[in-house]
Amino acid sequence: MADFVLVHGAWHGAWCWKRILPGLWSAGHRAFAVTLTGTGERAHQLSPNVTLRTHADDVAAVVEAEELRDAIVVGHSYAGMVITALADRMPERIARLVYLDAVVPLPGECWSSTHAAQTQAQRRQAITETGSIPPPDPALFGLSGEDAEWVARRQTPQPGGVYDDPLHFDAARVSALPRTFIDCHAPALGTIAVMRERVRQQAGWQVVEIATGHDAMISAPQEVLNLLLSMSS
């Protein structure tokens, strides 16, 4: 039996793991999907005071409350920032980090650091005007039909305070942990392009490809589930 912690990306919530959790549970594992402050069913907590540390605290609280040991921690998209912060804080509680088409930061980087200038400008303007970043069309994640409609209904604005919040961490401490990057490249999300190259240039990474879009836990749940189950043996 293994412990899994699933952390969603921007604009999402724990709801996005709906097609993954039952398979982990039925295989006998403990699995916990975290909803980060200000998103999903916690959208009423949206505030300028929500920072990257807030979100790291959210996940750390689950690890502590459930007394998890040797957890396989999965972060999707933006949550690569969050699970990196968690790994720096409590590496002894983590067996593996899984970056699901996720941000892989260098020390001192923000979520915004590797985005194109136009993306940065648009998102910073939205934050200035509303305090948050509005969700994009799910087609950007390679979704269509009922899947796209479901995600469009569920997405919520992303707290703006996390966008330019730098993450300072001990790179050696984090890189000492086993790390897997799941590259979802059909279609490839542009804001993850730098990360796809980064993990292939840094030592110590296991890189796995899935021919699906960015929201792989929705568009290719069986493939994602099979990969996670293979990590638990």
N, C-alpha and C positions, 0 to 999 in steps of 0.2 A: 504494500500500500504506500502511495506517495501523497504528499500534500501539494496542491496547486493553488496559486494565487493569480487571478486573471484581472488585468488592469486595462481598461478601455482607453481609446485615444480621444482626441478632441471631438466635441459636440455629441459624443455618445454617452452611454451609461452601462451599467451592468447588464441591461437588457440585450446588448449586442452579442453576448455569449450564450444566448438561449439554445443554440444548436450544438454547442460544445459541452456544456455542463452535464446533460444526462448521460453522455457516453463516458465521461470520466467517473461519474458516480456509479454507473452500472458495472464498471471495471473494478470497483472496490476502492477507488481513491477518494480522498477528501478534496473538494474543490470549492473555492470561494471567489466569487466575482465582486469586485469592489466598485462602488459608484463614488467618483471623486466629487468633492464639495463644489456645489454650484452647477452641477450637470445632472442629466437624467432625472430620477425622482427626487434629487436634491437641488433641482434648479431654483427652488425658492431661496436657497442659500447663496445665490449669486451676489457677489459683492466685490468692490475694488480691493478689499483686503485679502482676497484669495490669491495666494502665491504658490510657487512651485513647492515651497516647504509645506504649505497646507496640504497639498496633494500627497506628498511623501508621508506626512503625518497620518493621512487617511489609511494608507496601505500598511504602514508600520503598526497602526492600531489593530488592524485585523490580524497581523502576525502575532502580536502580543496577546490579544484577547483569545485567539484560538490555540495559543501555545504551539505554534508551528515550528518544526525543526526540519532542516534539509528540504525546504520548500523549492518547488520549481515555479519561478516567478515569471509570468508572461506579460509583456507590455506591448500594446498595439500603438503604432504611430507616435503621437505626442508622448504617450506613456513611457517611451524609451527614456525620456528625461526622468520620469518618476521612479522607474525601477533602478536606474543608475544611482539616484540619490539614496534609495533604500539600501542598495548593495554597499554603498560607502558607509552607511550608518550601522548596518547589522549583517555583515558578510557571513558571520558564523551561523546564521539562521537559514542560509540560502544554499541549495544544492546546484542550481543552474539558473542562469538568466536566459530568457527567450525573447528576442526582439522580433516581433511580428510586423514586418515592413515598417520598422520603427526608427525613431531618432536615436543615433548612437553618438552622444556628445563627447567632445574633448573637454578637459577641465577649463572652466571659465566661459564656456559657450552657453548661449541661450537657445530656446526653441527656435527663435527667429534667425539665429546666426547664419545658417546656410541657405536661407530662402532668397529668392530673387528679389532685387530691389523693388520691383513693382508689387510683388506680394507683400513685402514688408510695409510699403507705403499704404496699400489698401487696408491692411489689417490695423496698422497704427492709427489711421484715420477713423476707422470704425471704433476702436478703443477710446479715442478722444471723444467721439460723439456719443457713444452709448455705454462705454465701460466694458464692452464685450466684443467678441468676434462672431458674426452671424454664420450659421452653418451653410456649407456649400450644397450644390445639387449633388445627390448621391451618384449621379452618372459619372462624376469625377472619380469615384471609387470603383468604376467598372460595373455598377449595378444597373439593372433595368427591370421593367415590369413590376410585379408585386414586391420584389425585394427592395427596389428603389422607393416604392411608395411607402413601404413599412419604415424604412430608415428615415425618409423625409418627415414622416409623422412623429418619429421619436426623437430626432435630433433637437438639441437645445443650444443656445449661444454658449460659447466658450469663455470662461472668465479671462478678462483682458490682462489681469495682473501677472499671468504666467508667461506671457509672450516674450518679454524682454528681460526676464528674471534669470540671471546667470547661475549656473550650477558649478560650484567649486567642490572638487572631490579628489580623493587620492586615486590616481589612475592605476597604480600598481595594486592597490587593494581590490579594486573592481576587476581588473584583468586577471587576477589570480583565480577567479571563479570560472567554471565552464560556461561558455557563452555560445548561443546559437542565434543566427540571423536567418529569418525566413523571408526570402526575396519574392514578393508577389509582383510580377512584371507584365501581366497581360490583362489590362493595360498598366503600364508603370506610372505611378504617381510622381510628378515632377519634383515635389518638395523632398522626396526620399532619395533622389538620384545621388546626391553626395554620399549618403550612407551606404548605398550599394557598392560604391567604389571603396569607401573607407574600410569596410569589413573585409574586403578582399586584399587590402594592402597591409592591414594590421595582422600581427601574429596571434594565434590562439583561437581564431574563430572557426566554428562549424557553420558553413553557409549552405542552406537548402533552398531550392527554388520550387515555387508552385505557379503554374500557368493560370493565374487568376488575377483579379484586381485587388485593390488596396484593402477592402473589407473582406478578407479571406475567410474569416470566421462565419460570414454570412453567405458568401458566394461559393466557397469550397470547404464547408465544415468537416466533411469526412476526411479530407486530406490533412487539414489542421489537426483534427482529433487523432488521426493515426500517428502523426509526428509527435504529438504530446505523449501519447501512450508509449511510443518507442523510447522516450526519454525516462520513463518511470521504471524500466526494468534493470 
